[in-house]
Amino acid sequence: MTKTISLTNEVYSKLKKLKKLKGGKSFSEEINDLLEKAEPKGDIKSLKKFMGVLSKPEAKAFQREISIARSKAKPRVF
């Protein structure tokens, strides 16, 4: 099923340029790609893109820094 939507000329021009750059994709595919990139914060998919960014030594050093910062932080009182 398809739906008709209205776009401003500016948005249409940007979408058309994007479509030409990637080549071969439909407007629906381009919009879908853009929407997938705009996932809500905290969504597990948005976190997965960071998996493997740090090497193991970098990750361990980062964990040490976090532990040090947490040990220096004042406990919260509720």
HUCOR-V767138 format. One record per residue. N is the residue number from 1. RES is the residue in one letter. PHI is phi in whole degrees, -180 to 180 (none if undefined). D_FIRST is the distance of its C-alpha to the first C-alpha in whole Angstrom. Layout:
# HUCOR-V767138
[[N	RES	PHI	D_FIRST] [N	RES	PHI	D_FIRST]]
This chain:
# HUCOR-V767138
[[1	M	none	0] [2	T	-117	4] [3	K	-130	7] [4	T	-99	10] [5	I	-126	13] [6	S	-109	17] [7	L	-126	19] [8	T	-70	23] [9	N	-59	25] [10	E	-61	26] [11	V	-66	23] [12	Y	-60	21] [13	S	-61	25] [14	K	-64	25] [15	L	-65	21] [16	K	-65	22] [17	K	-64	25] [18	L	-62	24] [19	K	-61	21] [20	K	-66	25] [21	L	-63	27] [22	K	-84	24] [23	G	65	24] [24	G	82	21] [25	K	-88	18] [26	S	-80	15] [27	F	-60	15] [28	S	-61	12] [29	E	-65	14] [30	E	-63	17] [31	I	-63	16] [32	N	-61	15] [33	D	-59	19] [34	L	-64	20] [35	L	-68	19] [36	E	-65	20] [37	K	-71	23] [38	A	-97	23] [39	E	-64	24] [40	P	-62	26] [41	K	-63	30] [42	G	88	31] [43	D	-69	28] [44	I	-58	29] [45	K	-64	27] [46	S	-71	29] [47	L	-80	32] [48	K	-61	31] [49	K	-68	31] [50	F	-96	35] [51	M	-64	36] [52	G	82	39] [53	V	-71	39] [54	L	-98	43] [55	S	-74	46] [56	K	-60	47] [57	P	-62	51] [58	E	-65	49] [59	A	-65	47] [60	K	-65	50] [61	A	-63	52] [62	F	-64	49] [63	Q	-63	49] [64	R	-62	53] [65	E	-61	52] [66	I	-65	50] [67	S	-61	53] [68	I	-63	55] [69	A	-62	53] [70	R	-68	53] [71	S	-68	56] [72	K	-84	57] [73	A	-74	55] [74	K	-76	56] [75	P	-66	55] [76	R	-82	53] [77	V	-116	54] [78	F	-104	52]]
